[in-house]
């Protein structure tokens, strides 16, 4: 129940914003204190290690994930969607953050772009391009040789 309530409240905002690491560490501390003492303020001696509490259900843990990993994975998913999808709302993003088919890594007044910008390099680096039907291939503008 704790996992579904705590992580459920955070995931909505994680879908859009990259939270500061210091705030995420503070959230993890509050989650830990809440699980042990039902309050975020007092410190209490723990009888089971936090690593065990974060293990899977089958291993006897609560299957909790660090909030930093949850936030980064959801922002990576958003970055992947921006690069690979043709959804209508992404056309607005692509018109704003792309120029001649290339991503712009300059400053934009946006609350969403800093999170995407910091993770889009990872998405591009580990992504594979599959030809498929060939409908999306541009003979002259597609980079066929990768980074040389």
Buried (B, 14 or more C-beta within 10 A) or exposed (E): EEBEEBBEEBEEEBEEBBBEEEEBEEBBEBBBBBBBBEEEEEEEEBEEEBEEBBBEEEEEBBEBEBBBEBBBEBBBBBBBBBBEEEEEEBEEBBEEBEEEEEBEEEEEEEEBBBBBBBBBEBBEEEEEEEEEEEEEEEEEEEEEEEEE
